[in-house]
Amino acid sequence: MSNNFLHETLTVEEARQISPLNLAFIGDGVYELYIRDYILKNHKKMSAHKLHLNAISYVKASAQSDIIKDLEDNLTDEEIGIYKRGRNAKSPTVPKNADVREYRNATGLEALVGFLYLTDQKERLEELMCKMIESRKNDIK
C-alpha cells in the first residue's frame, strides 16, 4: 500500500472546488495541532490539564473570531475570499458555547487554514499562524 496520499497537494483550483465546510473540517485539525504544538513547546512543565485549558483559549469560536478580525488586514484578496466563503457557509449546527456570528467567523478562519494546508502553502500558513498566536499570546496562564 502506498502512502503517497499523505503528501498529496491540491492545486488552488482543486481546493476551491471543495466545500468551505470541508475546508474548515481539515483546517480545524491543522489549526489545533499548530496551537497545541506551540503551547507544549513553550510550556514544557505545564500539566496536561493546563495545556488543554490554554489551547481552548485559542481554539474556541470566540477566540478564533477575534483572531480573524485582527488578521484581516494581513490577508490577500484570495485569502479573504476563502475566509468569506467559510464564514458564509450555512452550517447545520452551532455549538452551545458560541453565538452564530462568532461561530461563522471561526468557520471562515478554519476554512482558510484548511485551504492553505491542502494547497501546500506552508510558509504562508506558518506566517499567519504566528500572527494568530501572537494576537492571543497574553491569554496563556
Protein Blocks (a to p, Z undefined) as FASTA:
>chain_A
ZZklmmcccdfklmmmpcfklmmmmmmmmmmmmmmmmmmmmmmmbcfklmmmmmmmmmpm
klmmmmmmmmmmmpcfklmmmmmmmmmpccfbdcfkbcfklmmmmmmmmmmmmmmmmnop
mklmmmmmmmmmmmmmmmpZZ
